[in-house]
Amino acid sequence: MTDAHYHLVVNHFPIIGTILGLGILVAGILLKNNTVKNVSYVLFVVGAIFAAFSMGTGEGAEEMVEDMPNIGKKIIHEHEEIAEKLALVLYVLGIISLLGLYTNIKKHSKATLISFLTLVIAIVGVVLAQQVGTTGGEIRHTEIRNDAGVAAPDSGNTDDED
């Protein structure tokens, strides 16, 4: 398997895991249930780990597709920039989640504060995850691009229709 294969295998979990983790965290906060919150914390930690794997395989995946027709370096660069921001947010989210697990297990007085801090960071993560998923999908799925009806400059389209 190539880096492109590995990238496709691991890149979905940081996005889906963050979305699921956010929903579970909200449920845990509303139910005031630390066990439910802990499930979300574990999802966030696993999401951060998968984000690291995804970032590690992204460069190799880029090398394989950047010169393909209708792809171009600009769209890959945009995806890469947003993915780097998401990865940083998910790393912070993973660390805060470990702290949340610890405070819940130790029944620390700051556990509730940590859960709300985690909630805010997770919301930022979900917003960025949506953007990363969209820009990543646009790399090979030209039909979802905003300019789907416009031929890419390097596509070889020489029709002179006015």
C-alpha positions in Angstrom: 0.0 0.0 0.0 1.1 3.5 -0.7 0.8 6.7 1.4 -2.2 7.6 -0.7 -3.9 4.4 0.4 -2.9 4.9 4.0 -4.1 8.5 3.9 -7.5 7.5 2.6 -7.8 4.8 5.3 -6.9 7.1 8.3 -8.1 10.5 7.3 -11.8 9.9 7.9 -11.6 9.1 11.6 -10.4 12.5 12.8 -13.4 14.1 11.1 -16.0 11.5 12.1 -14.5 10.9 15.5 -14.6 14.6 16.3 -18.2 14.9 15.2 -19.3 11.8 17.2 -17.2 12.9 20.2 -18.8 16.3 20.2 -22.3 14.8 20.2 -21.4 12.4 23.0 -19.7 15.2 25.0 -22.9 17.3 24.7 -24.9 14.3 25.9 -22.5 13.8 28.8 -22.7 17.4 29.9 -26.5 17.5 29.6 -26.9 14.2 31.5 -24.2 15.2 34.0 -22.7 11.8 33.4 -18.9 11.5 33.7 -18.8 8.0 32.0 -20.4 9.5 28.9 -18.0 12.4 29.0 -15.1 9.9 29.3 -16.3 8.1 26.1 -16.0 11.4 24.3 -12.6 12.1 25.7 -11.3 8.7 24.5 -12.8 9.5 21.0 -11.0 12.8 21.0 -7.7 11.2 22.0 -8.0 8.5 19.3 -9.0 11.3 16.8 -5.8 13.2 17.6 -3.7 10.0 17.1 -5.4 9.4 13.7 -4.8 13.1 12.8 -1.1 12.5 13.3 -1.2 9.4 11.1 -3.2 11.4 8.5 -0.7 14.3 8.5 2.1 11.8 8.2 0.6 10.2 5.1 -0.6 13.4 3.5 2.6 14.4 1.8 3.0 11.1 0.1 -0.6 11.2 -1.1 0.0 14.7 -2.4 3.0 13.5 -4.4 0.9 10.9 -6.1 -2.0 13.1 -7.2 -0.7 16.7 -7.6 0.2 16.3 -11.3 -3.0 14.5 -12.3 -5.4 16.2 -14.7 -8.0 18.5 -13.1 -6.3 18.5 -9.7 -3.6 21.1 -9.5 -1.5 22.3 -6.6 -3.7 25.1 -5.5 -6.6 22.9 -4.3 -4.2 20.5 -2.6 -2.4 23.4 -0.9 -5.8 24.8 0.4 -6.6 21.3 1.8 -3.2 21.0 3.4 -3.4 24.4 5.1 -6.8 23.7 6.7 -5.7 20.2 7.6 -2.7 21.6 9.5 -4.9 23.8 11.5 -7.3 21.0 12.3 -4.4 18.8 13.3 -3.2 21.4 15.8 -6.7 21.8 17.2 -7.1 18.0 17.5 -3.7 17.7 19.3 -4.8 20.3 21.8 -8.2 18.6 22.1 -6.5 15.2 22.7 -4.4 16.7 25.5 -7.3 18.5 27.1 -9.3 15.3 26.8 -6.6 13.4 28.7 -6.8 16.0 31.4 -10.6 15.6 31.4 -10.2 11.9 31.9 -7.8 12.4 34.7 -10.0 15.0 36.5 -13.1 12.8 36.1 -11.4 9.8 37.5 -10.0 11.8 40.4 -13.3 13.6 40.9 -11.4 16.9 40.8 -13.3 20.1 41.3 -12.2 21.4 37.9 -13.7 18.5 35.9 -16.8 20.5 34.9 -14.6 23.4 33.7 -12.5 21.0 31.7 -15.6 19.5 30.0 -16.7 23.0 28.9 -13.3 23.9 27.7 -13.2 20.6 25.7 -16.6 21.4 24.3 -15.4 24.8 22.9 -12.3 23.2 21.4 -14.4 20.4 19.9 -16.8 22.8 18.3 -13.8 24.6 16.6 -12.5 21.1 15.6 -15.8 20.2 14.0 -15.9 23.4 12.0 -12.4 22.8 10.7 -13.1 19.1 10.2 -16.0 20.0 7.8 -13.7 22.3 5.9 -10.9 19.7 5.7 -13.4 17.0 4.5 -14.8 19.3 1.9 -11.5 20.4 0.5 -10.1 16.9 0.6 -13.1 15.6 -1.3 -12.7 18.3 -3.9 -9.3 17.0 -4.8 -10.6 14.0 -6.6 -14.4 14.7 -6.7 -14.5 17.7 -9.1 -18.3 17.5 -9.1 -18.4 19.0 -5.6 -16.2 22.0 -6.3 -17.7 25.4 -6.4 -16.4 25.7 -10.0 -17.6 22.3 -11.0 -18.9 23.6 -14.4 -15.6 25.3 -15.2 -12.8 23.3 -16.8 -9.6 23.4 -14.9 -6.8 25.3 -16.6 -4.7 22.2 -16.9 -7.5 19.9 -18.2 -6.7 20.3 -21.8 -10.1 21.7 -22.7 -9.6 23.8 -25.8 -13.3 24.4 -26.8 -13.8 28.0 -28.0 -17.5 28.3 -27.1 -18.8 31.8 -26.3 
